[in-house]
Amino acid sequence: MNYKKIKIFIRKIGYHSKPTFIIVGAQKAGTTGLYRTLIEHSQIVGSTRKEINYFDNDEWYLKNKIEEYHSYFPFPNKIAKSQLVFEATPEYLYHPKAAERIFNYNSKMKIIIMLREPSSRAFSAWSMYHFNFKTGKNSSLHDPRTFKEAISQDHKNIEDSNFYNNQRGYIARGIYYKQIEEYLKYFPKEQVLFVESSRLLTDHENVMHRIFDFLNVQIEPVPLKIKNKSKKDTPNINHKDIDNLKDFYQYYNEKLFDLIKQKYDWNV
C-alpha cells in the first residue's frame, strides 16, 4: 500500500478535518481573492486546492468518495483547535443540487456568497472563456464567439438555461436570487453571509471585520490578495451591449435585494 492510499484509508476510517465554512460563489466575483486573503489569517486554514468541486461533480459525489474530498484538508494534528478549515468553489452557487448536498454533509455549515454586478460578471466570464482558454488544459472550454454573439444566444435560451445545458451561463449565473433561494431553503440566514465584490476592494477593512465576526474569529489585519487573470484590453467591445445587459438585470437585481435585505448600487 503506497503512502497516498494509506492517507486515504486513514481518512476513510474517520481521521480527518472538515470545512467549517465554504465560499460557494459566484464565478468571477472575487472568490479567489477572498480565499487568498482569508488564508493569511492565523485562525483560518484553506484547502490544499482552492476549488475542490466535490458537491457540483455529480459523478464524483454520487460515488460517495467523501474520503477523497477530505484529502484536500489537513489532518487534525496539523491544525490548532481554534483554527477553521474552509474551501472555495464558485460552481456550488450555480449547481442546482449543491446547496442540498452541502446541507446533508453539514447542516451547520457557514456559507459565504460573493456577488458582483451581473453584467460585468458576465463580461469577465466571457473574457475568461474567450481569451484565457484558447490553449492549455481548458482549451475544450474556449468560446470563439464575440461577447455580443454569446450574450445574444444566451438571451434566446434564457428560459431553459441551467447548469447542465449551459454551463458557461453568462446571463443565467447573474440571476442570483434564484440560486440564493436554493441555499435559503436549507440554511438559515444567520449561516449565510453576502459579500459584494467591489466593496471588498473599496472598504476592505470593514468587509473583512464583518467576515471575521461572521466566522467568530479574532480581528486581524490581512492583506488583500486580488488578481484578475481574465482582465483583457478589449477596445472593440461595444459598451452598449453591457448597458443593455444591465437593463435586463434590473428586475432580477431588485428581487435579489428584497431576498437578502441588502441593496447594492448595480442599477445606476
Buried (B, 14 or more C-beta within 10 A) or exposed (E): EEEEEEBBEBBBEEEBBEBBBBBBBBBBBBBBBBBBBBBBBEBBBBBEEBBBBBBBBEEBBEEEBBBBBBBBBBEEEEBEEEBBBBBBBBBBBBBEBBBBBBBEBEEEBBBBBBBBBBBBBBBBBBBBBBBBBEEEEEEEEBBEBBBBEBBEBBBEEBEEBEBEEBBBBBBBBBBBBBBBEBBBEBBEEEBBBBBBBBBBEEEBEEBBEBBBEBBEBEEEEBEBBBEEEBEEEEEEBEEEBBEBBBEBBEEBBBBBBEBBEEEBEBBE
